[in-house]
Amino acid sequence: MKRALTLFLLTILIASCGSSANKNKPAPQAVRGDSIPTPYLAPDSIRYYHDLVANYFSRKHFLSNFSGGILIAKNGVPVYELYQGFEDRSTKDSMDAASPLQIASTSKPFTAAAVLQLVQAGKISLDDPVAKFFPGFLYPEVTVRTLLNHRSGLPNYLYYMDPGQSKKFGQEWPRDRKATNADVINTLTTWHVPASYRYNVHFSYCNTNFVLLASIVEKVTGTPFPQYMKTNFFDRFGMTDTYIRTMDDTTANMSYQPNGYVHAEDFSDGPYGDKNVYSTPRDLLKWDQAWYNGLVLNQQWADSAFTPYSNERPSQHNYGLGWRLFFTKTGKKVIYHNGHWHGFNSGFARLVDEKATIIILSNKKNGAVYPIARDLYNVFGNYDGKQAPGEE
């Protein structure tokens, strides 16, 4: 055990080199209380992967304007970790390992896991109609399954509740009044908003789906979704800096435009389930490891979450139950979910063949997060026929 702890501390020492924004936070620990083994990776391997990532960042100049946190891991062991910029630009409070940022749509896998746990326990069924949970729901064909895999055809509340668009339905939602999950459900049962397309014909990404899923968890468990997730996920997996923001929270870290100004919030910032999880790279690594150790779902339901459901046409990209999927031409599979909300950008990828994890969270609008995260797949394997970053 002493040897493992020493190596883990060595990991952080290596990974943090060059990061002036770190505040000497304790090294990330494995999840406790749920029989997760202490991760291990040989020191030479840590150095090897660290240098590949560091050299890649140096060549791409990605870090020159980056504000956020990065954690790259192999076998659950961080090989590169960096925090820089400010979590609060007005106070110049530096970003560090305990700075929770909104992970935007990377929240969706958490919501999906909560629903699938209820399915696994026999409390709900994937084929339950959503109308079972919300009287007056106007889309009778829509099921829990088609919410999870974005095949419901439901209209996206981000668009139809927009103050400019809501007038079409005889309504006018105030731009400065944050909507709640209950408001989204109420509009779906009273505004007579037409479906975006015919039910279960194809995939179409829609935030409404996951607002409804979070509300179904509340209906079935009798517990507010933020508290349910804290008890059953965040606390259980040792994710001490992770929470779901509610409208009562006025202290959450804000996001910023490229010029450094705070990104204004609007009516759409209230709902959760589709977004509003705040987390850190270290906590998301614990989330990743909980999956590998069978603590989120049993094998049957984990496999179901990672199965592609939209196969109308051949593609390397697909969607499971709350997860995006990428299948390489070389036969590898990536389980991932990105996020973008205001000035927040998040990339979270699980390279299951190599048990590698790529986590990038930014609080200053930065679209380069996504291609950078994608390029980093090649540090660990042949994902697109390119050489590993740093080896050119």
C-alpha positions in Angstrom: 0.0 0.0 0.0 2.9 2.4 0.8 4.4 1.7 -2.6 1.1 2.4 -4.4 0.6 5.7 -2.5 4.2 6.7 -3.3 3.6 6.1 -7.0 0.3 8.0 -6.9 2.0 11.0 -5.4 4.7 10.7 -8.0 2.0 10.8 -10.6 0.8 14.1 -9.5 4.2 15.6 -9.1 5.1 14.7 -12.7 1.7 15.7 -14.1 1.7 19.1 -12.4 5.1 20.3 -13.7 4.7 23.7 -15.3 1.3 24.5 -13.9 1.7 27.8 -11.9 -2.0 27.7 -11.1 -1.9 24.6 -8.9 -2.4 25.2 -5.1 -0.7 22.0 -3.9 -4.0 20.2 -3.4 -3.8 16.6 -2.1 -3.4 13.9 -4.7 -6.6 12.5 -6.0 -7.7 9.3 -4.2 -9.5 6.2 -5.3 -13.1 6.0 -4.4 -13.4 4.7 -0.9 -16.1 2.5 0.7 -17.0 0.8 -2.6 -14.1 -1.7 -3.0 -12.3 0.1 -5.8 -8.7 -1.1 -5.9 -5.9 1.5 -5.7 -4.9 2.3 -9.3 -1.4 1.5 -10.5 0.8 2.5 -13.4 4.6 2.0 -13.6 6.6 5.3 -13.2 8.2 4.9 -16.6 4.8 4.7 -18.2 3.6 7.8 -16.4 6.6 9.7 -17.7 6.1 8.4 -21.2 2.5 9.4 -21.5 3.0 12.7 -19.6 5.7 13.7 -22.1 3.6 12.9 -25.1 0.7 15.0 -23.8 3.0 17.9 -22.7 4.8 18.0 -26.1 1.5 17.9 -27.9 0.1 20.9 -25.9 3.4 22.7 -26.5 3.2 22.3 -30.3 -0.5 23.2 -30.5 -0.2 26.2 -28.2 -3.5 25.1 -26.7 -2.6 26.3 -23.2 -1.8 29.9 -24.2 -5.4 31.0 -23.7 -6.8 28.1 -21.7 -8.7 28.6 -18.4 -9.8 25.4 -16.7 -8.6 22.0 -15.7 -7.1 19.0 -17.6 -6.6 15.5 -16.4 -5.4 12.6 -18.6 -5.3 9.2 -17.0 -4.3 5.6 -17.8 -5.6 2.7 -15.7 -7.1 5.3 -13.4 -3.7 6.9 -12.7 -3.3 10.6 -13.8 -0.4 10.9 -16.2 -1.0 14.6 -16.9 -2.8 17.2 -14.8 -3.0 20.9 -15.1 -5.1 23.8 -13.7 -4.7 27.4 -14.9 -6.6 30.6 -15.3 -9.2 31.9 -12.9 -12.3 30.3 -11.5 -13.4 33.9 -10.7 -11.8 36.6 -12.8 -13.3 39.4 -10.7 -11.5 38.3 -7.6 -8.5 36.7 -9.5 -9.1 33.5 -7.6 -6.9 30.9 -9.3 -8.2 27.7 -10.8 -7.2 24.6 -8.9 -8.1 20.9 -8.5 -11.1 21.8 -6.3 -12.6 24.4 -8.6 -16.0 23.0 -9.8 -17.0 24.1 -13.3 -20.3 23.3 -15.1 -19.8 20.3 -17.4 -22.8 21.3 -19.5 -24.1 18.3 -21.5 -21.5 16.0 -20.0 -24.1 16.0 -17.2 -26.4 13.8 -19.3 -24.6 10.5 -18.6 -25.2 11.1 -14.8 -29.0 11.6 -15.5 -29.0 8.5 -17.7 -27.3 6.4 -15.0 -29.8 7.5 -12.4 -32.7 6.4 -14.7 -31.0 3.1 -15.6 -30.4 2.3 -11.9 -34.2 2.6 -11.4 -34.8 0.4 -14.4 -32.3 -2.1 -13.1 -34.1 -2.1 -9.7 -37.4 -2.8 -11.5 -39.0 0.5 -10.4 -39.5 1.7 -14.0 -39.2 0.3 -17.5 -37.5 1.6 -20.5 -40.7 1.2 -22.4 -42.8 3.1 -19.9 -44.6 6.0 -21.7 -43.6 9.4 -20.4 -47.3 10.2 -20.0 -47.4 7.7 -17.2 -45.4 10.2 -15.1 -46.9 13.5 -16.3 -50.7 13.7 -16.6 -51.7 15.7 -19.7 -48.5 15.0 -21.5 -49.3 15.5 -25.2 -46.9 13.1 -26.8 -48.3 9.6 -26.0 -45.8 7.5 -28.0 -42.7 8.9 -26.3 -41.0 6.4 -23.9 -38.3 6.5 -21.3 -36.0 4.7 -23.8 -36.5 7.4 -26.6 -35.7 10.1 -24.1 -32.4 8.4 -23.2 -31.4 7.8 -26.9 -32.7 11.2 -28.3 -35.3 9.6 -30.6 -38.3 11.0 -28.9 -39.1 13.7 -31.5 -39.9 16.2 -28.7 -39.4 19.9 -29.3 -36.4 21.5 -27.6 -37.3 23.8 -24.8 -34.2 25.9 -25.5 -35.9 27.0 -28.7 -39.7 27.0 -28.2 -39.4 28.7 -24.7 -37.1 31.4 -26.0 -38.9 34.7 -25.6 -38.8 35.4 -29.3 -40.2 32.0 -30.2 -42.7 31.5 -27.4 -45.0 34.1 -29.0 -45.8 31.6 -31.6 -47.7 29.6 -29.0 -49.5 32.7 -27.5 -46.9 32.9 -24.7 -44.0 35.2 -23.9 -41.5 33.8 -21.6 -39.5 36.6 -19.8 -35.8 36.4 -20.8 -34.7 37.1 -17.3 -36.9 34.6 -15.6 -35.2 31.3 -15.2 -37.4 28.3 -16.1 -37.6 25.2 -13.8 -38.0 21.6 -14.8 -41.7 22.0 -13.8 -42.0 24.9 -16.2 -40.7 22.8 -19.0 -43.2 20.0 -18.3 -46.0 22.5 -17.9 -45.3 24.0 -21.3 -45.3 20.6 -22.9 -48.7 19.8 -21.4 -50.4 23.2 -22.1 -48.7 25.1 -25.0 -49.4 22.5 -27.7 -46.0 22.7 -29.2 -45.7 20.4 -32.2 -43.2 17.6 -32.2 -39.9 18.3 -34.0 -40.2 15.1 -36.1 -42.0 11.8 -36.1 -41.4 9.6 -33.0 -38.4 7.2 -33.2 -37.6 7.8 -36.8 -34.1 9.1 -36.2 -31.7 10.6 -33.7 -32.0 14.3 -32.9 -30.2 15.7 -29.9 -32.7 17.5 -27.6 -32.2 18.9 -24.1 -35.9 18.5 -23.3 -35.4 14.7 -23.1 -33.1 14.9 -20.1 -35.0 17.5 -18.2 -37.9 15.0 -18.3 -35.7 12.2 -17.2 -34.5 14.1 -14.2 -38.1 14.8 -13.3 -39.0 11.2 -13.7 -36.3 10.3 -11.1 -37.9 12.8 -8.8 -41.4 11.4 -9.4 -40.3 7.8 -8.8 -38.1 8.4 -5.8 -39.8 11.3 -4.1 -36.5 13.0 -3.8 -35.3 16.3 -5.4 -33.0 15.3 -8.2 -29.9 17.3 -6.9 -30.2 15.5 -3.5 -30.8 12.1 -5.1 -27.7 12.5 -7.2 -25.6 13.6 -4.2 -26.7 10.7 -2.1 -26.6 7.9 -4.7 -23.7 9.1 -6.9 -21.5 12.0 -5.8 -21.2 11.0 -2.1 -21.0 7.4 -2.8 -18.1 7.7 -5.2 -16.2 10.3 -3.2 -16.9 13.2 -5.6 -16.6 15.8 -3.0 -16.5 18.8 -5.3 -19.4 17.8 -7.5 -23.0 19.0 -7.2 -26.1 20.0 -9.2 -26.7 23.7 -9.3 -30.2 24.8 -8.4 -31.8 28.3 -8.8 -31.1 28.9 -5.1 -27.4 28.7 -5.7 -25.9 32.2 -6.3 -22.3 31.2 -5.7 -21.6 28.8 -8.6 -18.6 29.6 -10.7 -19.5 31.6 -13.8 -18.3 31.2 -17.3 -16.6 33.8 -19.5 -16.6 35.0 -23.1 -13.3 34.9 -25.0 -12.7 38.5 -24.2 -12.9 37.7 -20.4 -16.4 39.2 -19.8 -18.9 37.2 -17.8 -21.3 35.2 -20.0 -24.8 36.4 -19.2 -27.4 33.9 -18.0 -30.9 33.7 -19.2 -34.2 31.7 -18.9 -32.6 28.5 -19.9 -30.1 28.3 -17.0 -32.7 26.9 -14.6 -33.4 23.3 -15.6 -31.2 20.4 -14.6 -30.8 16.9 -15.9 -29.7 18.1 -19.3 -26.9 20.2 -17.7 -26.0 22.0 -14.4 -23.7 19.4 -13.0 -20.6 21.2 -11.6 -17.6 19.0 -11.2 -13.8 18.8 -11.4 -11.4 16.6 -13.5 -10.4 14.6 -10.4 -14.1 13.9 -9.5 -14.8 12.9 -13.1 -12.0 10.4 -12.9 -13.7 8.8 -9.9 -16.9 8.7 -12.0 -15.0 7.0 -14.8 -13.4 4.4 -12.4 -16.8 3.7 -10.8 -18.0 2.4 -14.2 -15.0 0.1 -14.6 -15.6 -1.4 -11.2 -19.3 -2.1 -11.8 -20.5 0.4 -9.2 -22.8 2.4 -11.4 -24.7 -0.4 -13.2 -24.4 -4.2 -13.5 -22.9 -5.5 -16.7 -26.2 -6.0 -18.5 -27.3 -2.4 -18.1 -23.9 -0.9 -18.6 -23.7 -2.7 -21.9 -27.2 -1.4 -22.8 -26.0 2.2 -22.1 -23.0 1.7 -24.4 -25.0 0.1 -27.3 -25.7 2.2 -30.4 -29.4 2.9 -31.0 -29.4 5.0 -34.2 -28.5 2.8 -37.1 -30.5 4.2 -40.0 -27.3 4.9 -41.9 -23.7 3.7 -41.5 -21.6 6.0 -39.3 -18.6 5.9 -37.0 -20.7 8.0 -34.6 -23.8 6.9 -32.7 -25.6 7.4 -29.4 -26.4 5.0 -26.7 -28.5 5.6 -23.5 -27.0 8.9 -22.4 -23.6 8.4 -24.0 -22.1 9.4 -27.3 -20.2 6.5 -29.1 -17.4 6.6 -31.6 -16.2 3.4 -33.4 -12.9 3.7 -35.2 -12.0 2.0 -38.5 -9.5 0.0 -36.6 -12.2 -1.5 -34.4 -11.8 0.6 -31.2 -14.7 2.0 -29.3 -14.8 5.4 -27.4 -17.5 6.2 -24.9 -17.7 9.9 -24.4 -19.8 13.0 -24.0 -18.9 16.6 -24.7 -20.6 19.7 -23.3 -21.0 23.4 -24.2 -23.0 25.9 -22.2 -22.4 29.6 -22.4 -18.6 29.9 -21.8 -18.2 26.4 -20.4 -16.7 23.7 -22.6 -16.2 20.1 -21.5 -14.7 17.0 -23.0 -14.9 13.7 -21.3 -13.8 10.5 -23.1 -13.3 6.9 -22.0 -11.0 4.9 -24.2 -12.1 1.5 -23.0 -9.6 -0.6 -25.0 -6.7 1.1 -23.2 -8.6 2.1 -20.0 -7.5 5.7 -20.7 -9.5 8.8 -19.7 -9.4 12.3 -21.2 -11.0 15.1 -19.2 -10.8 18.8 -20.3 -13.0 21.4 -18.6 -12.9 25.1 -19.5 -14.7 28.1 -18.1 -13.6 30.5 -20.9 -15.2 29.8 -24.2 -12.8 27.6 -26.1 -14.1 25.5 -29.0 -10.6 23.9 -29.4 -11.4 21.7 -26.4 -13.1 19.2 -28.6 -10.6 18.6 -31.4 -7.8 18.7 -28.8 -9.5 16.0 -26.7 -10.0 14.0 -29.9 -6.4 14.2 -31.0 -5.3 12.9 -27.6 -6.9 9.6 -28.3 -3.8 8.8 -30.3 -1.6 9.1 -27.3 -3.0 5.7 -26.2 -3.7 3.9 -29.5 -4.2 4.1 -33.2 -7.5 6.0 -33.5 -7.2 7.5 -36.9 -4.0 6.2 -38.4 -1.9 9.2 -37.1 1.2 9.0 -35.1 0.9 9.6 -31.4 1.0 13.3 -30.5 4.5 14.3 -29.7 6.1 11.5 -31.7 6.2 13.3 -35.1 
